[in-house]
Amino acid sequence: MSIKVQKVKVDYNEMPQGVTYYFIGQPKTGKSTQASKWSEKGQDGVLVLDTDLGADFVDGANVVPIVFLNDPLENIKTKDGDAWKVIPPLERGYVYRNGPNKGEPMPVYSLSEVKAWLVKDFHKLPYDTIVIDTIDQVNEWVEDLVKEKLKINEMGMGDFGADWAKARRLNVTIAKEIQQLVKKNGANLIIVSHSKKSMTQDGKVQLGPSLPAGLGRALTAKADIIGFTEIKKGNNEYTINFKAYDERSNGSRFKPLAQKILPFNYESIKKEILEYK
């Protein structure tokens, strides 16, 4: 077998595909709304994996509500003893919060169910962008699972940091599996995270995702384009900041966006790229 060596030539004047974006910002800075439209097809091209149950107020978004890490089970008594079965999505105790079906049972899913569906059917779906909104909630589920397995009450109680290490590995594995799926299909992945409140260390203001430090570094390392979402004081304009420096996790491997602060919407980013010289 011969190995083909590829000569990389980047076209900086077209929207990149197969990339991972990471949007980090305080609540209500436009992350969910703008992520739901991050495609040439607009909202028709974006699938939101809604782990925070907040995207159901984003008009027109294509949303899959996810409320568990793994399939929820119920205990069934049989003549042979106890058995377990997966609770059907419509029987998991959630209702629609708005719209024509308000108050009626709403199907909700586990992340493992949705991942299996995407692996099987993504090539047949109309979406070219997947959004995880938010990875913070996924981390909470992972930490709960780790605490249960290690029989501890709080993170940090594991021997020699075993709990943090296990949680970090599982979180990174989940993100990596979805990232590989979208890359394989030439699609984009958007990871959404809340930002930590800024803190000063060694006289510098530190900004990053609202995650354990090791996990935050691991996830941002896997992203190609990382932006902090902000609202400008005075005119309430939503912006996204790609300026990279030591105290921030953001930046861009894609030159047209590097070190820029831009209006936070797909069309603005597209214009910046297409007009790059």
Secondary structure, DSSP 4 states (H G I P E B T S, - for coil): -PPPPP-----TTS---S-EEEEEE-TTSSHHHHHTT-STTGGGGEEEEESSS-GGGSTT--EEEEEESS--EEEEEETTEEEEEEPPGGGSS-B--SSTTTTSB---EEHHHHHHHHHHHGGGSS-SEEEEE-HHHHHHHHHHHHHHHHT-SSTT-SGGGHHHHHHHHHHHHHHHHHHHHHHHTT-EEEEEEEBPPPEEETTEEEB-BSS-HHHHHHHHHH-SEEEEEEE-TTT--EEEE----TTBS-EESSGGGTT-EEESSHHHHHHHHHT--
